[in-house]
Amino acid sequence: MGITDKTWKIVEPYLQPLNGKTMLELGNQQFYPAGDLAKIWFEKRGVAHISVDLGLNSDHGKYPPDYVADLTKDLPRRINKRFDIVTDFGTCEHMNMCKCPQPKSCCHPRAVNAIALYFARRNMREHCRSGGIMVFDNPAAGYWPGHGFHYFTEEHYTLLARQLGDTLLHLSTESVGHGNTQDKNITAVIRRSNVKFPPLNEYKRLYDLTIKQT
């Protein structure tokens, strides 16, 4: 999906100062409208940036992700677990067990794809240090038809943060910007507590209540 100027203005205050911080990006996104690869943009500002992606949407010429990996499985051990910042700028809505970027008739049912999202989001948390910042920017329920497998609600982040003792620094439903006046995203900025991600059965209950697949 990428990072628009509008989204960056929302999340930037919670990430400053950038210089000297470590960052794990799920995906290999670009900034819009400038078109700069996020990795290059952040590294110019002193961030030690690592990107990890399945590779489906990572064709950025000579700048592939640092690691090509299945985000629905444990990430490679050589990726450390103490990042200051971990981001999902439009990646996790594509998580599914078929590895299709968008829904197709052959794809697995809702309950199976919920497992894929669970492991991707668990990876985010496990690789963010206690006290670090996690940034989420994904399609809101009722928008972006056919774009991905998971459509989020503000309630999802409110309930999950409460359960894990996280600090919800920012939560809003915003129009996307960059010329898109029809679709909206849920943007959340969360400070991680020292509590581990919930077991799969608990997360699936929350998923069924607060995430849509259309």
Contacts in CASP RR format, 6 or more apart in sequence:
PFRMAT RR
TARGET T0000
AUTHOR 0000-0000-0000
METHOD contacts of the structure
MODEL  1
MGITDKTWKIVEPYLQPLNGKTMLELGNQQFYPAGDLAKIWFEKRGVAHI
SVDLGLNSDHGKYPPDYVADLTKDLPRRINKRFDIVTDFGTCEHMNMCKC
PQPKSCCHPRAVNAIALYFARRNMREHCRSGGIMVFDNPAAGYWPGHGFH
YFTEEHYTLLARQLGDTLLHLSTESVGHGNTQDKNITAVIRRSNVKFPPL
NEYKRLYDLTIKQT
1 29 0 8 1.000
1 89 0 8 1.000
1 90 0 8 1.000
1 91 0 8 1.000
1 93 0 8 1.000
1 137 0 8 1.000
1 138 0 8 1.000
1 139 0 8 1.000
1 147 0 8 1.000
1 185 0 8 1.000
2 29 0 8 1.000
2 30 0 8 1.000
2 31 0 8 1.000
2 32 0 8 1.000
2 38 0 8 1.000
2 89 0 8 1.000
2 90 0 8 1.000
3 29 0 8 1.000
3 30 0 8 1.000
3 31 0 8 1.000
3 32 0 8 1.000
3 38 0 8 1.000
3 89 0 8 1.000
3 137 0 8 1.000
4 31 0 8 1.000
4 32 0 8 1.000
4 33 0 8 1.000
4 176 0 8 1.000
4 177 0 8 1.000
4 178 0 8 1.000
5 31 0 8 1.000
5 32 0 8 1.000
5 33 0 8 1.000
5 177 0 8 1.000
5 178 0 8 1.000
6 174 0 8 1.000
6 175 0 8 1.000
6 176 0 8 1.000
6 177 0 8 1.000
6 178 0 8 1.000
7 89 0 8 1.000
7 137 0 8 1.000
7 174 0 8 1.000
7 176 0 8 1.000
7 185 0 8 1.000
7 187 0 8 1.000
8 31 0 8 1.000
10 170 0 8 1.000
10 172 0 8 1.000
10 174 0 8 1.000
10 187 0 8 1.000
10 189 0 8 1.000
11 135 0 8 1.000
11 137 0 8 1.000
11 170 0 8 1.000
11 187 0 8 1.000
11 189 0 8 1.000
14 133 0 8 1.000
14 135 0 8 1.000
14 169 0 8 1.000
14 170 0 8 1.000
14 189 0 8 1.000
15 21 0 8 1.000
15 85 0 8 1.000
15 133 0 8 1.000
15 135 0 8 1.000
18 42 0 8 1.000
18 45 0 8 1.000
18 46 0 8 1.000
18 47 0 8 1.000
19 45 0 8 1.000
19 46 0 8 1.000
19 47 0 8 1.000
20 46 0 8 1.000
20 47 0 8 1.000
20 48 0 8 1.000
21 46 0 8 1.000
21 47 0 8 1.000
21 48 0 8 1.000
21 84 0 8 1.000
21 85 0 8 1.000
22 47 0 8 1.000
22 48 0 8 1.000
22 49 0 8 1.000
22 50 0 8 1.000
22 80 0 8 1.000
22 82 0 8 1.000
22 83 0 8 1.000
22 84 0 8 1.000
22 85 0 8 1.000
23 42 0 8 1.000
23 47 0 8 1.000
23 48 0 8 1.000
23 49 0 8 1.000
23 50 0 8 1.000
23 83 0 8 1.000
23 84 0 8 1.000
23 85 0 8 1.000
23 86 0 8 1.000
23 87 0 8 1.000
24 50 0 8 1.000
24 51 0 8 1.000
24 52 0 8 1.000
24 79 0 8 1.000
24 83 0 8 1.000
24 85 0 8 1.000
24 86 0 8 1.000
24 87 0 8 1.000
24 124 0 8 1.000
24 127 0 8 1.000
24 128 0 8 1.000
25 38 0 8 1.000
25 39 0 8 1.000
25 49 0 8 1.000
25 50 0 8 1.000
25 51 0 8 1.000
25 52 0 8 1.000
25 86 0 8 1.000
25 87 0 8 1.000
25 89 0 8 1.000
26 52 0 8 1.000
26 53 0 8 1.000
26 71 0 8 1.000
26 86 0 8 1.000
26 87 0 8 1.000
26 88 0 8 1.000
26 91 0 8 1.000
26 92 0 8 1.000
26 120 0 8 1.000
26 123 0 8 1.000
26 124 0 8 1.000
27 51 0 8 1.000
27 52 0 8 1.000
27 53 0 8 1.000
27 57 0 8 1.000
27 58 0 8 1.000
27 65 0 8 1.000
27 71 0 8 1.000
27 88 0 8 1.000
27 89 0 8 1.000
27 90 0 8 1.000
27 91 0 8 1.000
28 37 0 8 1.000
28 38 0 8 1.000
28 39 0 8 1.000
28 51 0 8 1.000
28 53 0 8 1.000
28 55 0 8 1.000
28 57 0 8 1.000
28 58 0 8 1.000
28 60 0 8 1.000
28 63 0 8 1.000
28 64 0 8 1.000
28 65 0 8 1.000
29 37 0 8 1.000
29 38 0 8 1.000
29 89 0 8 1.000
29 90 0 8 1.000
29 91 0 8 1.000
30 36 0 8 1.000
30 37 0 8 1.000
30 38 0 8 1.000
30 60 0 8 1.000
31 37 0 8 1.000
31 38 0 8 1.000
31 41 0 8 1.000
32 178 0 8 1.000
33 178 0 8 1.000
34 41 0 8 1.000
37 60 0 8 1.000
37 63 0 8 1.000
38 49 0 8 1.000
38 51 0 8 1.000
38 89 0 8 1.000
39 49 0 8 1.000
39 51 0 8 1.000
39 63 0 8 1.000
39 66 0 8 1.000
40 63 0 8 1.000
42 49 0 8 1.000
43 49 0 8 1.000
47 85 0 8 1.000
50 66 0 8 1.000
50 67 0 8 1.000
50 79 0 8 1.000
50 83 0 8 1.000
51 65 0 8 1.000
51 66 0 8 1.000
51 67 0 8 1.000
52 65 0 8 1.000
52 66 0 8 1.000
52 67 0 8 1.000
52 68 0 8 1.000
52 69 0 8 1.000
52 71 0 8 1.000
52 75 0 8 1.000
52 79 0 8 1.000
53 65 0 8 1.000
53 67 0 8 1.000
53 68 0 8 1.000
53 69 0 8 1.000
53 71 0 8 1.000
53 91 0 8 1.000
54 68 0 8 1.000
54 69 0 8 1.000
54 70 0 8 1.000
54 71 0 8 1.000
54 99 0 8 1.000
55 64 0 8 1.000
55 65 0 8 1.000
55 68 0 8 1.000
56 94 0 8 1.000
56 99 0 8 1.000
56 101 0 8 1.000
57 94 0 8 1.000
57 101 0 8 1.000
58 64 0 8 1.000
58 65 0 8 1.000
58 68 0 8 1.000
67 75 0 8 1.000
67 76 0 8 1.000
67 79 0 8 1.000
69 75 0 8 1.000
69 76 0 8 1.000
70 99 0 8 1.000
71 91 0 8 1.000
71 92 0 8 1.000
71 95 0 8 1.000
71 119 0 8 1.000
71 120 0 8 1.000
71 123 0 8 1.000
72 95 0 8 1.000
72 97 0 8 1.000
72 115 0 8 1.000
72 116 0 8 1.000
72 119 0 8 1.000
72 120 0 8 1.000
73 119 0 8 1.000
74 123 0 8 1.000
75 123 0 8 1.000
75 127 0 8 1.000
79 127 0 8 1.000
80 127 0 8 1.000
81 126 0 8 1.000
81 127 0 8 1.000
81 129 0 8 1.000
82 127 0 8 1.000
82 129 0 8 1.000
83 127 0 8 1.000
83 128 0 8 1.000
83 129 0 8 1.000
83 132 0 8 1.000
84 129 0 8 1.000
84 132 0 8 1.000
84 133 0 8 1.000
85 128 0 8 1.000
85 132 0 8 1.000
85 133 0 8 1.000
85 134 0 8 1.000
85 135 0 8 1.000
86 124 0 8 1.000
86 125 0 8 1.000
86 127 0 8 1.000
86 128 0 8 1.000
86 132 0 8 1.000
86 133 0 8 1.000
86 134 0 8 1.000
86 135 0 8 1.000
87 134 0 8 1.000
87 135 0 8 1.000
87 136 0 8 1.000
88 120 0 8 1.000
88 121 0 8 1.000
88 124 0 8 1.000
88 134 0 8 1.000
88 135 0 8 1.000
88 136 0 8 1.000
88 137 0 8 1.000
88 138 0 8 1.000
89 135 0 8 1.000
89 137 0 8 1.000
90 137 0 8 1.000
90 138 0 8 1.000
90 139 0 8 1.000
90 185 0 8 1.000
91 120 0 8 1.000
92 117 0 8 1.000
92 120 0 8 1.000
92 121 0 8 1.000
92 124 0 8 1.000
92 136 0 8 1.000
92 138 0 8 1.000
92 150 0 8 1.000
93 138 0 8 1.000
93 139 0 8 1.000
93 144 0 8 1.000
93 147 0 8 1.000
93 148 0 8 1.000
93 149 0 8 1.000
93 150 0 8 1.000
93 151 0 8 1.000
93 152 0 8 1.000
94 101 0 8 1.000
94 102 0 8 1.000
94 148 0 8 1.000
94 149 0 8 1.000
95 113 0 8 1.000
95 116 0 8 1.000
95 117 0 8 1.000
95 119 0 8 1.000
95 120 0 8 1.000
95 149 0 8 1.000
95 150 0 8 1.000
96 103 0 8 1.000
96 107 0 8 1.000
96 108 0 8 1.000
96 112 0 8 1.000
96 113 0 8 1.000
96 116 0 8 1.000
96 149 0 8 1.000
97 107 0 8 1.000
97 108 0 8 1.000
97 112 0 8 1.000
97 113 0 8 1.000
97 115 0 8 1.000
97 116 0 8 1.000
98 104 0 8 1.000
98 106 0 8 1.000
98 107 0 8 1.000
98 108 0 8 1.000
100 106 0 8 1.000
100 107 0 8 1.000
101 148 0 8 1.000
102 146 0 8 1.000
102 147 0 8 1.000
102 148 0 8 1.000
103 146 0 8 1.000
103 148 0 8 1.000
103 149 0 8 1.000
107 113 0 8 1.000
107 149 0 8 1.000
110 213 0 8 1.000
111 204 0 8 1.000
113 149 0 8 1.000
113 150 0 8 1.000
113 213 0 8 1.000
114 203 0 8 1.000
114 204 0 8 1.000
114 207 0 8 1.000
114 208 0 8 1.000
114 211 0 8 1.000
115 200 0 8 1.000
115 204 0 8 1.000
116 149 0 8 1.000
117 149 0 8 1.000
117 150 0 8 1.000
117 207 0 8 1.000
117 211 0 8 1.000
118 200 0 8 1.000
118 203 0 8 1.000
118 204 0 8 1.000
118 207 0 8 1.000
121 197 0 8 1.000
121 203 0 8 1.000
122 197 0 8 1.000
124 134 0 8 1.000
125 134 0 8 1.000
125 192 0 8 1.000
125 196 0 8 1.000
125 197 0 8 1.000
126 196 0 8 1.000
126 197 0 8 1.000
128 134 0 8 1.000
128 192 0 8 1.000
129 192 0 8 1.000
130 192 0 8 1.000
130 193 0 8 1.000
130 194 0 8 1.000
131 191 0 8 1.000
131 192 0 8 1.000
131 193 0 8 1.000
131 194 0 8 1.000
132 191 0 8 1.000
132 192 0 8 1.000
133 169 0 8 1.000
133 189 0 8 1.000
133 190 0 8 1.000
133 191 0 8 1.000
133 192 0 8 1.000
134 189 0 8 1.000
134 190 0 8 1.000
134 191 0 8 1.000
134 192 0 8 1.000
135 188 0 8 1.000
135 189 0 8 1.000
135 190 0 8 1.000
136 152 0 8 1.000
136 157 0 8 1.000
136 186 0 8 1.000
136 187 0 8 1.000
136 188 0 8 1.000
136 189 0 8 1.000
136 190 0 8 1.000
137 185 0 8 1.000
137 186 0 8 1.000
137 187 0 8 1.000
137 188 0 8 1.000
138 150 0 8 1.000
138 151 0 8 1.000
138 152 0 8 1.000
138 185 0 8 1.000
138 186 0 8 1.000
139 147 0 8 1.000
139 148 0 8 1.000
139 150 0 8 1.000
139 151 0 8 1.000
139 152 0 8 1.000
139 183 0 8 1.000
139 184 0 8 1.000
139 185 0 8 1.000
139 186 0 8 1.000
140 151 0 8 1.000
140 152 0 8 1.000
140 153 0 8 1.000
140 173 0 8 1.000
140 183 0 8 1.000
140 184 0 8 1.000
140 185 0 8 1.000
140 186 0 8 1.000
141 151 0 8 1.000
141 152 0 8 1.000
141 153 0 8 1.000
141 211 0 8 1.000
141 212 0 8 1.000
142 151 0 8 1.000
142 212 0 8 1.000
142 214 0 8 1.000
143 151 0 8 1.000
143 182 0 8 1.000
143 183 0 8 1.000
143 184 0 8 1.000
143 185 0 8 1.000
144 151 0 8 1.000
144 183 0 8 1.000
145 214 0 8 1.000
149 213 0 8 1.000
150 211 0 8 1.000
150 212 0 8 1.000
150 213 0 8 1.000
151 211 0 8 1.000
151 212 0 8 1.000
151 213 0 8 1.000
151 214 0 8 1.000
152 186 0 8 1.000
152 210 0 8 1.000
152 211 0 8 1.000
153 186 0 8 1.000
153 210 0 8 1.000
153 211 0 8 1.000
153 212 0 8 1.000
154 171 0 8 1.000
154 172 0 8 1.000
154 173 0 8 1.000
154 186 0 8 1.000
154 188 0 8 1.000
155 209 0 8 1.000
155 210 0 8 1.000
156 186 0 8 1.000
156 206 0 8 1.000
156 210 0 8 1.000
156 211 0 8 1.000
157 168 0 8 1.000
157 171 0 8 1.000
157 186 0 8 1.000
157 188 0 8 1.000
157 190 0 8 1.000
158 168 0 8 1.000
158 171 0 8 1.000
159 206 0 8 1.000
159 209 0 8 1.000
159 210 0 8 1.000
160 166 0 8 1.000
160 206 0 8 1.000
161 167 0 8 1.000
161 168 0 8 1.000
161 190 0 8 1.000
163 198 0 8 1.000
163 202 0 8 1.000
163 206 0 8 1.000
164 193 0 8 1.000
164 195 0 8 1.000
164 197 0 8 1.000
164 198 0 8 1.000
165 193 0 8 1.000
165 195 0 8 1.000
166 190 0 8 1.000
166 191 0 8 1.000
166 192 0 8 1.000
166 193 0 8 1.000
166 195 0 8 1.000
167 190 0 8 1.000
167 191 0 8 1.000
167 193 0 8 1.000
168 188 0 8 1.000
168 189 0 8 1.000
168 190 0 8 1.000
169 189 0 8 1.000
169 190 0 8 1.000
169 191 0 8 1.000
170 187 0 8 1.000
170 188 0 8 1.000
170 189 0 8 1.000
171 186 0 8 1.000
171 187 0 8 1.000
171 188 0 8 1.000
171 189 0 8 1.000
172 186 0 8 1.000
172 187 0 8 1.000
173 184 0 8 1.000
173 185 0 8 1.000
173 186 0 8 1.000
173 187 0 8 1.000
174 184 0 8 1.000
174 185 0 8 1.000
174 187 0 8 1.000
175 181 0 8 1.000
175 183 0 8 1.000
175 184 0 8 1.000
176 183 0 8 1.000
176 184 0 8 1.000
176 185 0 8 1.000
197 203 0 8 1.000
198 206 0 8 1.000
END
